[in-house]
Amino acid sequence: MNISPSLAALLADALLALHVGIVVFVVGLLPLVLIGGALGWHWVRHFGLRLTHLALMVFIAVQAWLGQLCPLTVWEQDLRRVAGQSAYRESFIEHWLSRLLYWEAPWWVFVAAYTAFAVGVGVAWSSVRPRRTRLKEHI
């Protein structure tokens, strides 16, 4: 990469924040869908939202099965190296956000957890069916 170390550090922190946002979306949406389905919330049946959720979770589970790290993790670590930082040197953002994402456990634990969560998202897909809406319904 041909960028300055300070820009690389800033981009690494931004990627970490994005990664945390994606994790919050993926993890947080499942209980909201289940609760919202029971309470009749229409937004939890939004097809695009649900398809994005399902696709992200399947991608995460498949990567775990293949023994691959998330591309966001790889890019962040590359940027930290360009910035002259060792992997996860403690900046303020990194210190707090990385504690939410990175856990020490055997790889099989992550494979099992991601797979179980993907199955949960699939069950939510079938029990709280997403609906495609037509443009006329919104006008």
JOFEN-V632094 format. One record per backbone hydrogen bond with DSSP energy under -0.5 kcal/mol. CO is the residue of the C=O (numbers start at 1). NH is the residue of the N-H. If there is no record, write none. Layout:
co=CO nh=NH
co=CO nh=NH
//
This chain:
co=4 nh=8
co=5 nh=9
co=6 nh=10
co=7 nh=11
co=8 nh=12
co=9 nh=13
co=10 nh=14
co=11 nh=15
co=12 nh=16
co=13 nh=17
co=14 nh=18
co=15 nh=19
co=16 nh=20
co=17 nh=21
co=18 nh=22
co=19 nh=23
co=20 nh=24
co=21 nh=25
co=22 nh=26
co=23 nh=27
co=24 nh=28
co=25 nh=29
co=26 nh=30
co=27 nh=31
co=28 nh=32
co=29 nh=33
co=30 nh=34
co=31 nh=35
co=32 nh=36
co=33 nh=37
co=34 nh=38
co=35 nh=39
co=36 nh=40
co=36 nh=41
co=41 nh=44
co=42 nh=45
co=43 nh=46
co=45 nh=131
co=46 nh=50
co=47 nh=51
co=48 nh=52
co=49 nh=53
co=50 nh=54
co=51 nh=55
co=52 nh=56
co=53 nh=57
co=54 nh=58
co=55 nh=59
co=56 nh=60
co=57 nh=61
co=58 nh=62
co=59 nh=63
co=60 nh=64
co=61 nh=65
co=62 nh=66
co=63 nh=68
co=64 nh=67
co=70 nh=73
co=70 nh=74
co=71 nh=75
co=72 nh=76
co=73 nh=77
co=74 nh=78
co=75 nh=79
co=76 nh=80
co=77 nh=81
co=78 nh=82
co=79 nh=83
co=80 nh=85
co=81 nh=84
co=86 nh=89
co=89 nh=91
co=91 nh=95
co=92 nh=96
co=93 nh=97
co=94 nh=98
co=95 nh=99
co=96 nh=100
co=97 nh=100
co=97 nh=101
co=98 nh=102
co=101 nh=103
co=103 nh=105
co=106 nh=109
co=106 nh=110
co=107 nh=110
co=107 nh=111
co=108 nh=112
co=109 nh=113
co=110 nh=114
co=111 nh=115
co=112 nh=116
co=113 nh=117
co=114 nh=118
co=115 nh=119
co=116 nh=120
co=117 nh=121
co=118 nh=122
co=119 nh=123
co=120 nh=124
co=121 nh=125
co=122 nh=126
co=123 nh=127
co=124 nh=128
co=131 nh=47
co=134 nh=137
co=134 nh=138
co=135 nh=138
co=135 nh=139
co=136 nh=139
//
